Amino acid sequence: MPININAVLHHIHTLNMAKLTEAEPAVLQYFRHYGINFAETSIGVRQHIGRFRSGHFDIVCQMYLRERPRGTVFLVHGYFDHVGLYAPLIGYLLEKNYSVVAF
């Protein structure tokens, strides 16, 4: 089933660290399609997505959070890249008990 990117974008809300919410079904399908559904495939990982404003741009931020992480790794990819390209790296970091924030 193809991803409806408009539905995904509609369900990516402003990031609020005080009130992190669960992903909507369209966003879960997006996570599964790109193999970045670590909350479903890894024990003890909470996954959140949201957007924030930076200058004239809306930046999408994905967080993979461990309960008691060794630390947090910030992954910043290039303008035409995609977090899905870094699924193996994110998975490795989660296995090593790091939280990951990617945007």
C-alpha positions in Angstrom: 0.0 0.0 0.0 1.5 3.3 -1.0 2.1 6.0 1.6 -0.2 9.0 1.5 2.4 11.7 2.2 -0.3 14.4 2.6 -2.0 12.3 5.4 1.5 11.8 7.0 2.2 15.6 6.9 -1.3 16.4 8.3 -0.5 14.3 11.4 2.9 15.7 12.2 2.1 18.4 14.7 4.2 21.0 16.4 6.7 19.3 18.7 5.8 19.8 22.4 8.4 18.1 24.7 6.0 18.5 27.6 3.2 16.6 25.8 4.6 13.9 23.5 1.8 12.0 21.7 1.5 8.7 20.0 1.8 8.5 16.2 -1.3 8.4 14.1 -1.9 5.3 11.8 -0.7 7.2 8.6 2.5 8.1 10.4 3.0 4.5 11.7 2.6 3.3 8.1 5.4 5.8 7.1 7.6 4.5 9.9 7.0 0.8 8.8 7.6 1.6 5.2 11.1 3.1 5.9 12.0 0.6 8.6 12.2 3.2 11.3 9.4 1.8 13.5 11.7 1.1 16.4 9.0 1.5 19.0 7.4 -1.6 17.5 10.6 -3.6 16.9 12.8 -2.7 19.9 12.0 -3.2 23.5 12.0 -0.1 25.7 12.0 2.5 22.9 9.5 5.3 22.7 9.2 7.0 19.3 7.8 10.5 18.6 7.7 12.8 15.7 6.9 16.5 15.4 7.9 19.7 13.7 9.4 23.0 14.8 10.0 26.3 13.0 13.5 27.4 12.0 13.6 30.6 10.1 11.3 30.2 7.1 11.3 26.4 7.4 9.3 23.7 9.2 11.8 21.0 10.4 10.5 17.5 11.1 12.1 15.9 14.2 12.0 12.2 15.0 13.0 11.0 18.5 13.8 7.5 19.6 13.9 7.6 23.4 15.4 5.0 25.8 14.3 5.0 29.4 17.8 5.3 30.9 20.1 6.0 28.0 23.9 6.2 28.1 23.4 9.5 26.3 21.6 11.1 23.3 22.9 11.2 19.8 21.7 14.0 17.5 21.6 12.9 13.9 21.4 15.8 11.4 21.1 14.7 7.8 21.5 16.7 4.6 18.7 18.7 2.9 17.8 16.0 0.3 18.4 13.0 2.7 15.9 11.2 4.7 15.9 9.7 8.2 15.0 6.3 6.7 18.5 6.2 5.1 19.9 6.0 8.7 17.7 3.2 10.0 20.7 0.8 10.4 22.7 3.5 12.4 19.6 4.4 14.5 19.0 0.7 15.3 22.7 0.2 16.2 22.6 3.3 18.6 19.4 2.1 20.2 21.0 -1.4 20.7 23.9 0.4 22.5 21.4 2.1 24.7 21.5 5.6 23.3 18.5 7.8 22.6 18.5 9.3 19.1 17.1 12.6 17.9 17.1 13.0 14.1 16.1 16.0 12.0 
